[in-house]
Amino acid sequence: MQAPIIAIDGPAGAGKTSAARALAERLGFLLLDTGAIYRAVALVAREAGVPWTDEAGLGQIACGLEIAFEPAPTGQRVLVAGRDRTADIRTPEISEGASQVSARPAVRDALLELQRRLGRAARVGLVVEGRDVGSVVFPAATLKVFLTASPEARAERRHQELLGRGLPSDLPATLHEIRKRDERDSTREAAPLRVADRAVVLDTSGMPFATVVAALEALYHKESGSADRG
Ligand code: DC
């Protein structure tokens, strides 16, 4: 029997990564952060001197990408070609690069099978988060959620997160970046950010974190209960 899949999509800063992690922990499911994979492509390209606009070069990098996720006390460690690159893929520069490389069809095509393969490793269940995981990567997911929040709420969260990690951050600049990334992620031709069929839209603006996680868990139990009955 296929393990249940919870697919969470939504714009940057909606709280997907932390909510998906907490949900996976509560349910004992494997977590797959697909944004980390696009970030790894941007990082490898930068280090290899391949411009984020070079579709053919990026496609090759994506095809040969060696990425692995390992449990760590603070979430997951991301290993790229065997090296711990967890912090390196989270800088504002690599966020920008990931947004650019993820608009390239050659990159998306190359990463589709990789994401499905990583997902198949889930024995009990999978929580997967990204931009097109419910619409493209796992369209038959048990539960699909579109997690969103106002640009201001998302900018504030990103700002606090960067400050919390001791990185410099400027709130107006963060808001500007978020709007720019939203625009690019939702208007690109390859797998634009959109609400998948059957997806439940959850707006987390002003919602405490614990409430978001509890809402996701309740949605999952409701959905898996109706799947069992049906
Ligand atoms: O969720 P994130 O910020 O780590 O994602 C990094 C970038 O990758 C973001 O610009 C959107 C893109 N992305 C995507 O296009 N498709 C996914 N499934 C996940 C991320």
Boltz pocket constraint, residues with backbone or C-beta under 6 A from the ligand:
constraints:
  - pocket:
      binder: B
      contacts: [[A, 12], [A, 34], [A, 35], [A, 36], [A, 38], [A, 39], [A, 95], [A, 98], [A, 99], [A, 100], [A, 102], [A, 103], [A, 129], [A, 130], [A, 131], [A, 132], [A, 133], [A, 181], [A, 185], [A, 191]]
      max_distance: 6.0
